[in-house]
Amino acid sequence: MIEARRERRIGRRRAIGQMAAAAAGVAGSCRIGLGGPRQSAASVPTAASVPTAASVPTAASVPTADRAIRLEKQASGAEIWQVTSQEFSQSNIYCEVPYCSADSRYFVYQRHNPELSGNRTELMVVELGTWKQHRLDVAVSLSGCAISHDGVFYYLKKTAGGELDLMRADLSDGAARQVYRMRNEPWIALGTVSADGRYYVRGKRLDDKWSSFGIVLFDLKQGRHEVIDRDPFILNPHPQFEPGQSKQLMIQHNRGGKYTPQGKRLRLVGPEGATLYLLSVPDGKRTELQVGRPFTTACTGHEAWIGNTKEMLLSVSAREEYAAEKGNLLGVRADRPARVVARGYRFNHVGVSRCGRFFCGDDWQGSYKLVIGSVATGKTAVVCDSKTSPGRSQNTHPHGYLTPDLKWVIFNSNRSGQPHVHAARIPQGMIEDLS
């Protein structure tokens, strides 16, 4: 969150945070290891040269001691559950899309387990309502994680030889398999996957001076990858495939962001502020978007596609013509000015339901309410107060998202003094009243 940091409203994206350790938002990108020269597509071992299937322990073999706790029923009628109880560093991953199975039966969260070696991130699958959970697998970190709109989860796992396997697992049945192998290079940010599963994309630092960054397109069908875009300011590109035809990527452009040659971050963004642009796939042609200065106040670094509409949802700095009462939650399409989607809250992190009809955002003030609304009507409703106290760590930020069946909001809160994953049951009739 660029403007939030500048106005000292809480640093954004650090638990998935800085370039060396994290994967989301404006505040910083992350990598899975440094070192090694850049590598051409031809020199990369691919899925064809490594085993294509791998068994992953599921609930029967990797039990968990976590027990969900029913906390309260708030004035809105929302029932609040604390899903995790063990004191790991843990989060619901992120909020732009639901990290859920296609049928909304399961969602996945991550936790860091320091007792593990190599792959210290545990990916935990939870059954909504019963709160039974099991470990899906382990990963090297959150960097590179992605989920398809049909609930197939992608993550990176370090091999015994120090390389990285891109894994794919259906959250409904827990079956996982390896789909690509890559070197452990300075990769950055969360990943994204095309609707047909052919392409996977993530960011990468391209030089040793921390001055050049790229968007890397992996063709999982042909077993190769290439850099399709380069820029000094896509230090946290936050790539997101358009979920319909997946012929475009949304990219976050941290104009003016800078690191020292030794990798120390000097600034997240310059005075011009952040904006967004589109990249066509696979040729990498750019399309600029009319958000950020000079069109609007600066983008906060929180954005998501609105289903298959080819429109994008984003929050901008809540001031001037985009103050909370005028609306800082915007929708934008290529070649069109942005429109105000909703007013009345200081929207920060945003996510869109899988159907594309509704959004979820956190109100970055007070009790950090979780607000849902209709993309079409602009009507909003408060599901609950997250009661978190946001700090530098991402898992203290609510990051709420709607489950595909529109019955729950999954979010983070440290209301107990320790960050935990929570779920709020949406009151009956609330969704219908938004239409």
N, C-alpha and C positions, 0 to 999 in steps of 0.2 A: 504494500500500500504506500504509494509514493507520497501523496499529499498528507496522509495521516502521519507519516514520519516527519514530514517537513513541519507540520503543525503540532508535532509532539503528541499525537493521539494514540500512539502505540505502534511500534515497529512491526512491519508486515513480513511474513514468511521467513521465520527464522528457524522454527523447529523442523520445518522441512528445509530450513534456513540457509545461510551463506553458501557461497559458491562451493566450498569444500565439503558441505555436509547436507545439502537439502534440496528441496525440489518444488517450490511453488511460489507464486506471487511476485510482486515487484521487488520486494526487499532483497531477494537474493536467489541465485540459482544454485544447483548442486551438481556434484559430480560423483561418479563411482570410481574414485581412484585417479591418480595422475600418472604421467610418465609415458614413455614410449613415443616414437615418432608417429606422425600421421600415417594412416594406413589406407591404401587404395582398396576399392571394392574387390579387385581381383585377388588380393592377398588374404582376404578374410575367409576363414573356415566357415562354412554355412551349414544349414540343417542337413544338407546332403552328406556331409562328412562326419557327422556325429549321430549318436542314437536319436531316433525320432520319437521315442516314447519313454516315459519315466513314471514309475509308481510313486504316488505321494501319500504319506500317512494321513489318515482321516480320523474321525472321532473315536473309532474303536482303539486305535493304536496310540493316539496322542491326546489324552484327556486333559482337561483344564480345571483348575480349582476355582475359577471365577464364578461368582454368584450374583445375579442381578438383584437390585434393591429397589423396591417401589418407594419413591421419595414422597410424593404428594400429588394432589389434584389441585391445580391452580385455578384462579378465578375464571379463566377462559373456559374451563372444563377439561383442559388437557391433563392427561395422566402422565406423570414424569417418572421414568425409570433410569436408574444408574446401572448401565449394562456391565461395566467392569468394576472390579473391587480390589484387584491386586495392584500394588504400587509400582508398576512399570511406567516408563515414558511411553505413552500410547495416544493414538488419535484416530478419528474416523476417516483418515487419509486426506480428503478434501471435499469441496462442496459443489463444484460446477456441474457435475453429473452424479446420479445415484450409484454408489458402489454396492449394487444389489444384484441378485439373480433376476432373471427375466420375469419370474412369477412372484417376486417380492417376498419370497419365503425366507431368504437369507440376505445378510449383508456382511461385508468384510471390513475389519479394521486392522491396524498395525500396532505392534508394540516392540520396543527395543529390549532384548534380553541380553544383558552383559555377560551372562554365564555361557553363552554360545560363542563359538569362534568362527571367523570367516563370514558366515551369513547370520547376522545377529538380529535381523528383523523378522519377527514372527507374524505371519498373516493368519488372523483368527476369523473364522466364519461363525456367525451367530444366527440362530433361528429366531425370527421375530415372534414374540408372544410367549414361547416356551423358554426363551433365553438360553437354551442349550448351545454350547459352543465347542468348537474343536479347531485344532491347528490345521490349516490347509497345507502350508509349506513354510519354508524359511526363505528369506531374500537378503541380498547384500545391503539394501536400504530401500527407501521409498523412491529414490531417483529412478525414473524410467517407467514407473507403474502406470498402467492404463486400463480402462475397461470399455468393452464394446456395449452397444445399446441392447444387446441380447444377453448381457450378464456374463461375458467371458472376460476373465481377469488376466492381465499380462504383468509380468514382473521379472526382475533380473536376479539370477542366482550365480554366485561365484563358483567356478569349478576348482578341482584339486590343482589344476595347472595355472590358476590365476586368471583365466579368461572369464567371460560372462555368458551365461546361457539365458536367452530370452525364453521364458516359460509361458504357457497358456493354460488356464484352468477354468472350467465351467463351474461357477459357484453352486449350481444346482446339484451336481453329482460328485464334485471334488476331483474328477479325473483331470490330471495335468500331464502335459507333454512339452518337450523342448522343441522350439521351432526355429531357432537361429543361435549361432555362436558368434561373439564379437570380442575384440580385445578390450581389456580394461583400460580405457583411455579417459581423458577428462570430459566425460559426458555431463550434461547439465539438465536440470528440470524434469518434471513429470513427462511421461510419454503420451502418445495418442495413437489410435488404431482406426483404420478405415472401416466403413460399414461392412464391406465384403471380406475383411480380414486379410486382404492382400498386402496392404502397406502399414508400416509402423514408423513413427517419426519421433525423434527426440533432438535436443540441442547438444552442441559440443563446442568447447573452446578449441580454437584452431591453431593457436600459436603459443609460444612459451612466454610471451610478454603480456599476456592477458589483455590483448587489444583487438582480437578478432574472434568472432563467434559465428557458428553456422547452424543451419537446419539440415539434419541428415535424414534422408528418405531411405527406408529399408524395404526392398521388394522381397517379401517372404516367399513369393511364388517362384521368382527367378534366382533367389539366393544371392543377392548382391545389395550393396548400398552405396549412396553417393550424396555429396553435399549439394543441395539445390538452392541455397541462399546464404549469403555472407554479409556481415554487418558488424561494425564496432559496438553497436548499441543493443544487440539482441542477446545481452548477457544473461537474461532470464526470459527466454522466448515464449514459454508457456504455450506450446503449440496445441491446437485443437482442431481435429477434422470436423468439417461440416457433416452432420450425421446422416444426411439423406444420400446423395450421390457420392459424397466424399471426394469431390474434385477440387476442393479448396481447403486450405488451412488458415485458421486465424492465428496471427502472431502478435505478441506483445513487444512494443518497441520502446525501450527505456532510453529515450533520447538524452544524451549527455552523461549517461552513466559511465563510471570510470574506475579502473583498478590500477594499482601500481604494477610495475613489471614483476614484482615479487608476489603479486596476488592479494595485496591488501586492498579492500574496497574503500575508495575515497568518497564516492557518492553513488547513490542508487540511480539518480536521474539528474539532469541539468535543469536550468531555469525554464527551458521550453516545455518540460513535462513529458509524460508518457502518452503514447497513442497506440493505435492498432492498425494492422494492414493484413491483407489476404495474400496467400501464395497459391497459385494454381499447381495442381499435381498431375503429372510428374515434372513439368517443365520449369516450375519455380518462378513464373511471371508474377510480379507484384501488382496489387490493386490497393491504393490508399483509401482510407476510410475517413469520413468527416467527423472525427471525434478527437478530443484533445485540442490544445491550442493550435490554430487560432479559431477553431470552430466552437469548442466548448471549454470549460475548465479542464484541467488535466485529468486523464484517466487514472483511477486509483490502482489499477492492476488487477481488477476482479471482473471477469467477463465469462460469458458462456453462450453457446449457440441456442437459439430458441427452436428446438425440434428441427423439423425439416423445412422450415419457412425461409431459410437463407437470411434470416434476421438474427442479429446478435444482441444480447442483453449485457449491459455494463453499468458500473457506477462511476461517477466522476466526482471531483472535489465539490463538497456541498457548500458552495458559497456563490456570491454574486447572483447571476441569473439562474444558477442551479442550487440555490440554498434549499434546505430541506422542505420548506413549505411550497417552493416552486417546483421541486422535483429534481433529484440527482440520480435517479434510476432511468437509464435511457435504452432505447432500442435503435439500432442502426443497420442499414443495408448498404451494399456497394452502390456508389453514385447517387446517394440520397442523403439529405441532412438527417441528423439524429432527431428522434422524437422522445418526449417524456412518457415513460411507462407508468410511473407511480410517484406520488407525492406524500409528504407528511412525516417521513422518517429520514434519518441520516444513514442511508443505505451504504454498506461497505462490501462485505463478501456476498456474492450472489451465486445462485444455482438455478437451473431450470429442470422441471419435471421431464421425465422421459417422453411423455406425450407432447411436450412443447406448449401446453396451455397455461401452466402455472409456474410461478417462481417462488423461491425462498431466499430471504436475505436477512442479515443481522443489522439491527439498528445500533449504530456505533456510538452509544451514549447510555447513561443511566444504568438500567439493569440488563442492557444488551438483549433486547427483545428479539425473538425469532418471528419474522413477519412473512406471511405468505400472501400471494396476490394473483390476480388474473392478468396475463399479458395483454389480453384483448380489451377488458373493461377498465383496468387500472384499480379495481376495487381491492382492498387489502384487509387483512385480519391478523391480529396478534395471536399466535399459537401459545407462546409461553415466554416467560422471562428466563433467559439462560442462567442468570445469576453468576456468570463467570466474572473474573477480574483479569482482563487481558494483560499479558506481559509480552516479553520478547519471544517466548516460545509459541509456536503455532498451535500447539495442543491446548493452549489457554484461550484461543479464539474460537467462537462458536462453530463457524463453518457448517451451518445447517443445510441439509438437503432433504428433499421429499422422496420417499420410497415410490417406486413406479405405480403402486396401487393407491397412492395418495392418502394413506392411512397413518403414516408416521413421519416425523422429522427426526433425523439422526444428527446429533450435534456433540460438540465438546463443551465441557465446563469444568472449572476448578473450584466450584462452590464448596466442596468438602475440604479444600486446602490442597488437594492433589488433583491433577488433570485426569478426568475420566471420560469415557464415551457414554453418552446418554441417548435416550429415545423418548420422544413426546408423542403420545397418541392424539391425533387430531380429533377434536370434538365432532360429533355427528352433526352434519348439516353445514359445517363451516365451509367446506370446499364448494358445495352447491350454492351457497350464498354469494360467492364471488363472481358467478357468471351473470 
